[in-house]
Amino acid sequence: MPYVQGVDLGSMIITSGQIPVDPKTGTVAAQARQSLENVKAIIAAAGLSVADIVKTTVFVKDLNDFATVNAAYEAFFSEHRSRLAPAWRSPACRKT
């Protein structure tokens, strides 16, 4: 089965786990931001926005980086006026 970035279930979009595929992003904060931008692009293609994200789960390789990753997520979701608290892996987006 081929890799799929997202699946449209009609009333919900489920995205696969995202990684920072931009090699220019070296810091943990930049990598977190790039992962979120990747998800944003996937859900935008389905006609949704960051405000539609209802759940995320994040895996952090080094727990010493948790505060940095959390701050990046908080900034991203605050910019988009999302009601979502930062926590990340596979976001589920609700379609209305």
Secondary structure, 3 states (H helix, E strand, C coil): CCCCCEEECCCEEEECCCCCCCCCCCCHHHHHHHHHHHHHHHHHHCCCCHHHEEECCCCCCCHHHHHHHHHHHHHHHHHCCCCCCCCCCCCEEECC
